[in-house]
Amino acid sequence: MSNTNTVTTVTEVSELFGAFYFQANGVLSSAYATEAEANIARSVIAGAAESTAIATAYTEYKGLSDKNAKGKINVITDFLAWVDAGSPASGAVEEVTAEVPVTTDTEAANDLDEGDDESWMKA
């Protein structure tokens, strides 16, 4: 029985009116804001079967099953799609850092305990 969802043809990414598209089996993709995003999506579709086979073989080799295998397969296929897309640099991911004030003044730290008479504990 043949799989009707099998992708047989995938075109190259093209720009149209400032957005990026490709076709899979003659069906136009969704619009992508950047060429890198479109290339990643194209690679996912074009290489999904091969990537899944490689990832499944790896998880079987490692003896993984069920949720562990599914999680690894998802990560591996995502990585292989990224490699197939030419390993584009991420412009959308920003490093988030939290600025935590550092108090070195022991007086300031002691001020936190002022007025704490622990009367709430006697209730």
Phi, psi and omega in degrees: 000129181271150179272120182284348179268004181290130179276124180253327179226136176225125180277169175288161178288136179231150177264137179216114180054042175082002177240163183244137184222165168210168178242138174237120184053037177081002180256127181290136180287174170291163177282140177240140183291326181234157178295325180297317178298317179296319179295322178295313179298318178298316180295323178299313182291314184292324185251012185300314183295314180294317180296320179295320178296318179296314181295321178295317178299320179295315181293326175293319177301321180278354179076023180274151179214169176053231185296323179299315180294316181298317179297316179295318180299317179298316181293316182295315180294325176296316178297315181296325176295321178296317178296315179298331180279004179091018179051057183294146176289145182274122175260343184271336183271123178245141177284129180255126178236140178259131177267116180251122179292136180255125179255119177254352181278114181294332177296318179295323178291322179292332179298336180295331182272350182298138177079002179270093183267000177059026179292337179294338182281343183269000183286000000 
